[in-house]
Amino acid sequence: MPVNSRHLRANLLLLAAAVMWGMAFTAQRVGAEHVGPLTFNAVRFAMGAALISAVALFLDFRRGVSPRRRRQMRRDVMLPGLACGGLLTLATGLQQIAIKDTTAGNAAFVTGLYLLLVPLFGLLVGHRISWLTGAGIALALGGLYLIAGTSSFSLTQGDGLVMVSAVCFALQILAVDHWVNRLPALRFAAAQFWTCAIASSIGGLIFDRQPFGNLEAAAVPLAYGGLISVGLAYTFQVLGQRDAEPTPAALIMASETVFGALGGAIMLHENMGLRGYGGALAMTAGIVLSQLSRPASPAAHAATGSPPKVWGDPGGTEPPGPPRAGTGRPPR
């Protein structure tokens, strides 16, 4: 396939993934009305992990990977998957708890702060940030002020929890970044998602008012959050980023927050108001600036609702090679 055609296909796959991840905020918002937050995460991440595990196994059989090699790959991802999955559990749990007390649009844009926090936290380990990244951070903070909606900058409790979850997402991305180039991509993601599903199940049994109750009422949001946002969108992201160029990929990934706000407006009839949409625009511009000025992190976009940005061969049977494109995003 010609290079331009490959780039176009890659960008379309990434755009489709960004739409799926953005719309996941709406699914999470609807799901929060019916089931407990940890129960919701347990079910959707189990569904997503099962789908990705099945894809990895299919690719192994297709490529003739030996049982011994499969066992070795499972051992390789176990401890990193537990560590990164623990952070993912905390981040997505806080986000799902918070989303009942805020709008899908606000949750999308405030969660997007993790893209700015990653380079800031990188300063602690000796990384540098450019003036464009600094300008992007300032612009995004100004946008957050506008989204808060009052002159005294009083975020709702839900917005505050989403901000804390963004910090956890940033830490999770940095943790993934530490291991990602040494591990098979899909298996590493599946290990994190299984960890999140199991830990959320235990937490749901302890903390949710009706653990694993009323699931039928949230069947559609759960199916979307698990099979589409975690499973299908992540597969699109892995395939797309293999041929994507860094700058277009950064812009496309940043559009997730816009689709999150659009989903809330169209399906939930949310209205952020002129000031709120101005803040959303400022945050988007800040995120884009921060991504244009630096090389992509290999771990960077299994948030929100949404998979960690991991690189390499989707089936995990080829060496991963250097990072190429992307912005980093958690599973939704």
Sequence and secondary structure as in RCSB ss.txt:
>XXXX:A:sequence
MPVNSRHLRANLLLLAAAVMWGMAFTAQRVGAEHVGPLTFNAVRFAMGAALISAVALFLDFRRGVSPRRRRQMRR
DVMLPGLACGGLLTLATGLQQIAIKDTTAGNAAFVTGLYLLLVPLFGLLVGHRISWLTGAGIALALGGLYLIAGT
SSFSLTQGDGLVMVSAVCFALQILAVDHWVNRLPALRFAAAQFWTCAIASSIGGLIFDRQPFGNLEAAAVPLAYG
GLISVGLAYTFQVLGQRDAEPTPAALIMASETVFGALGGAIMLHENMGLRGYGGALAMTAGIVLSQLSRPASPAA
HAATGSPPKVWGDPGGTEPPGPPRAGTGRPPR
>XXXX:A:secstr
  HHHHHHHHHHHHHHHHHHHHHHHHHHHHHTTTS HHHHHHHHHHHHHHHHHHHHHHHHHHHT  HHHHHHHHH
HHHHHHHHHHHHHHHHHHHHHHHGGGS HHHHHHHHTTHHHHHHHHHGGGT    HHHHHHHHHHHHHHHHHH S
TT    HHHHHHHHHHHHHHHHHHHHHHHGGGS HHHHHHHHHHHHHHHHHHHHHHH SSTT SGGGGHHHHHII
IIIIIIIHHHHHHHHHTT  HHHHHHHHHTHHHHHHHHHHHHS    HHHHHHHHHHHHHHHHHHHHTS   SS 
   S       S TTS S   S  S       
